[in-house]
Amino acid sequence: MVLTALPAILAMIPLSRSAFWGRMATTIMGGLFLATFLTLLYLPGLYACGSARAWRKAAGVKRLLPQFSMRGMHARQFRLLKRLNN
């Protein structure tokens, strides 16, 4: 994906200085960059979050960590884990 989007974005730079094609070239560059960002970073992260919750729900797992491992945690980490377990 990056190997095709990056050269296309870079190829639009000289065209973006044109008075006639400048705005279209800028729009294409922005769209390619946004599509690459969404495909490579945002969507895999969204999928990972959703699949972890679905797996826990299907398996009936209510806690992320067992009780005994919560002993050495800071209060903020404990509150976050407690909120995630509910």
GROMACS elastic network, one bead per residue, 0.5 to 0.9 nm:
[ bonds ]
;  ai    aj funct       b0    kb
    1     4     6  0.55247   500
    1     5     6  0.60807   500
    1     6     6  0.84055   500
    1    36     6  0.69865   500
    1    39     6  0.85595   500
    1    40     6  0.82782   500
    2     5     6  0.50650   500
    2     6     6  0.55890   500
    2     7     6  0.83307   500
    2    36     6  0.70002   500
    2    40     6  0.87865   500
    3     6     6  0.59670   500
    3     7     6  0.68798   500
    4     7     6  0.58435   500
    4     8     6  0.64028   500
    4     9     6  0.88448   500
    5     8     6  0.51269   500
    5     9     6  0.61036   500
    5    10     6  0.86124   500
    5    29     6  0.89283   500
    5    32     6  0.62186   500
    5    33     6  0.73988   500
    5    36     6  0.71105   500
    6     9     6  0.50989   500
    6    10     6  0.61367   500
    6    11     6  0.84923   500
    6    32     6  0.82929   500
    6    33     6  0.80721   500
    7    10     6  0.50097   500
    7    11     6  0.59131   500
    7    12     6  0.86381   500
    8    11     6  0.50480   500
    8    12     6  0.64432   500
    8    28     6  0.89827   500
    8    29     6  0.77409   500
    8    32     6  0.80551   500
    9    12     6  0.53466   500
    9    13     6  0.70437   500
    9    25     6  0.87652   500
    9    28     6  0.76995   500
    9    29     6  0.50393   500
    9    30     6  0.82418   500
    9    32     6  0.68858   500
    9    33     6  0.75201   500
   10    13     6  0.55125   500
   10    14     6  0.82681   500
   10    29     6  0.81478   500
   11    14     6  0.67669   500
   11    15     6  0.75439   500
   12    15     6  0.50637   500
   12    16     6  0.60111   500
   12    22     6  0.88653   500
   12    25     6  0.56272   500
   12    26     6  0.74556   500
   12    28     6  0.78861   500
   12    29     6  0.66951   500
   13    16     6  0.51398   500
   13    17     6  0.70846   500
   13    22     6  0.89367   500
   13    25     6  0.75431   500
   13    26     6  0.80242   500
   13    29     6  0.83171   500
   14    17     6  0.57066   500
   14    18     6  0.74921   500
   14    22     6  0.88525   500
   14    25     6  0.89586   500
   15    18     6  0.55046   500
   15    19     6  0.89440   500
   15    21     6  0.63963   500
   15    22     6  0.60543   500
   15    24     6  0.89430   500
   15    25     6  0.61715   500
   15    26     6  0.86013   500
   16    19     6  0.79757   500
   16    20     6  0.89286   500
   16    21     6  0.64568   500
   16    23     6  0.66803   500
   16    24     6  0.76450   500
   16    25     6  0.50776   500
   16    26     6  0.58589   500
   17    20     6  0.88269   500
   17    21     6  0.78902   500
   17    22     6  0.55068   500
   17    23     6  0.88850   500
   17    25     6  0.87543   500
   18    21     6  0.54217   500
   18    23     6  0.84985   500
   18    25     6  0.88879   500
   19    22     6  0.55402   500
   19    23     6  0.80783   500
   20    23     6  0.76994   500
   20    24     6  0.85560   500
   21    24     6  0.55113   500
   21    25     6  0.60918   500
   21    26     6  0.86917   500
   22    25     6  0.51987   500
   22    26     6  0.62098   500
   22    27     6  0.86613   500
   23    26     6  0.51227   500
   23    27     6  0.61865   500
   23    28     6  0.86446   500
   24    27     6  0.50415   500
   24    28     6  0.61480   500
   24    29     6  0.85824   500
   25    28     6  0.51017   500
   25    29     6  0.61408   500
   25    30     6  0.86359   500
   26    29     6  0.50882   500
   26    30     6  0.62039   500
   26    31     6  0.85824   500
   27    30     6  0.51633   500
   27    31     6  0.60862   500
   27    32     6  0.85617   500
   28    31     6  0.50791   500
   28    32     6  0.60622   500
   28    33     6  0.85046   500
   29    32     6  0.52554   500
   29    33     6  0.61587   500
   29    34     6  0.86029   500
   30    33     6  0.51224   500
   30    34     6  0.60553   500
   30    35     6  0.84911   500
   31    34     6  0.51245   500
   31    35     6  0.59786   500
   31    36     6  0.84358   500
   32    35     6  0.51783   500
   32    36     6  0.60622   500
   32    37     6  0.85356   500
   33    36     6  0.51822   500
   33    37     6  0.61337   500
   33    38     6  0.86333   500
   34    37     6  0.50698   500
   34    38     6  0.61006   500
   34    39     6  0.84876   500
   35    38     6  0.51728   500
   35    39     6  0.60099   500
   35    40     6  0.85073   500
   36    39     6  0.51538   500
   36    40     6  0.59785   500
   36    41     6  0.81734   500
   37    40     6  0.54316   500
   37    41     6  0.56438   500
   37    42     6  0.67837   500
   37    43     6  0.88512   500
   38    41     6  0.56646   500
   38    43     6  0.58639   500
   38    44     6  0.86073   500
   39    42     6  0.64466   500
   39    43     6  0.56976   500
   39    44     6  0.74080   500
   40    43     6  0.68202   500
   40    44     6  0.67415   500
   40    45     6  0.89412   500
   41    44     6  0.59015   500
   41    45     6  0.63732   500
   41    46     6  0.87989   500
   42    45     6  0.52832   500
   42    46     6  0.61400   500
   42    47     6  0.86412   500
   43    47     6  0.60384   500
   43    48     6  0.85256   500
   44    47     6  0.50094   500
   44    48     6  0.60815   500
   44    49     6  0.86711   500
   45    48     6  0.50652   500
   45    49     6  0.62876   500
   45    50     6  0.86298   500
   46    49     6  0.52826   500
   46    50     6  0.62217   500
   46    51     6  0.85832   500
   47    50     6  0.51357   500
   47    51     6  0.59273   500
   47    52     6  0.84689   500
   48    51     6  0.52721   500
   48    52     6  0.61304   500
   48    53     6  0.87079   500
   49    52     6  0.54162   500
   49    53     6  0.64802   500
   49    54     6  0.87615   500
   50    53     6  0.53423   500
   50    54     6  0.61585   500
   50    55     6  0.85775   500
   51    55     6  0.59492   500
   51    56     6  0.85405   500
   52    55     6  0.51344   500
   52    56     6  0.62280   500
   52    57     6  0.86058   500
   53    56     6  0.51709   500
   53    57     6  0.61176   500
   53    58     6  0.85835   500
   54    57     6  0.50782   500
   54    58     6  0.60509   500
   54    59     6  0.84681   500
   55    58     6  0.51666   500
   55    59     6  0.60086   500
   55    60     6  0.83712   500
   55    61     6  0.83836   500
   56    59     6  0.51769   500
   56    60     6  0.58939   500
   56    62     6  0.70490   500
   56    63     6  0.86725   500
   56    64     6  0.85970   500
   57    60     6  0.51268   500
   57    61     6  0.63857   500
   57    62     6  0.77454   500
   58    61     6  0.78458   500
   59    62     6  0.88872   500
   61    64     6  0.74671   500
   61    85     6  0.88558   500
   62    85     6  0.57047   500
   62    86     6  0.72195   500
   63    66     6  0.67155   500
   63    67     6  0.84766   500
   63    81     6  0.83821   500
   63    82     6  0.83383   500
   63    84     6  0.81555   500
   63    85     6  0.50670   500
   63    86     6  0.81421   500
   64    81     6  0.73850   500
   64    84     6  0.78528   500
   64    85     6  0.64174   500
   65    68     6  0.83477   500
   65    69     6  0.67814   500
   65    70     6  0.76049   500
   65    81     6  0.82915   500
   65    85     6  0.89699   500
   66    69     6  0.58918   500
   66    70     6  0.73730   500
   67    70     6  0.56279   500
   67    71     6  0.78456   500
   68    71     6  0.61623   500
   69    72     6  0.69822   500
   69    73     6  0.80701   500
   70    73     6  0.55770   500
   70    74     6  0.88056   500
   70    77     6  0.89912   500
   70    78     6  0.69338   500
   71    74     6  0.87326   500
   73    76     6  0.81287   500
   73    77     6  0.61562   500
   73    78     6  0.61578   500
   74    77     6  0.53691   500
   74    78     6  0.62429   500
   74    79     6  0.87669   500
   75    78     6  0.50155   500
   75    79     6  0.61682   500
   75    80     6  0.86420   500
   76    79     6  0.51716   500
   76    80     6  0.62433   500
   76    81     6  0.86540   500
   77    80     6  0.51330   500
   77    81     6  0.61572   500
   77    82     6  0.84888   500
   78    81     6  0.51560   500
   78    82     6  0.60119   500
   78    83     6  0.85578   500
   79    83     6  0.61064   500
   79    84     6  0.85937   500
   80    83     6  0.51196   500
   80    84     6  0.61972   500
   80    85     6  0.86606   500
   81    84     6  0.50236   500
   81    85     6  0.61211   500
   81    86     6  0.88348   500
   82    85     6  0.51924   500
   82    86     6  0.66365   500
   83    86     6  0.55136   500
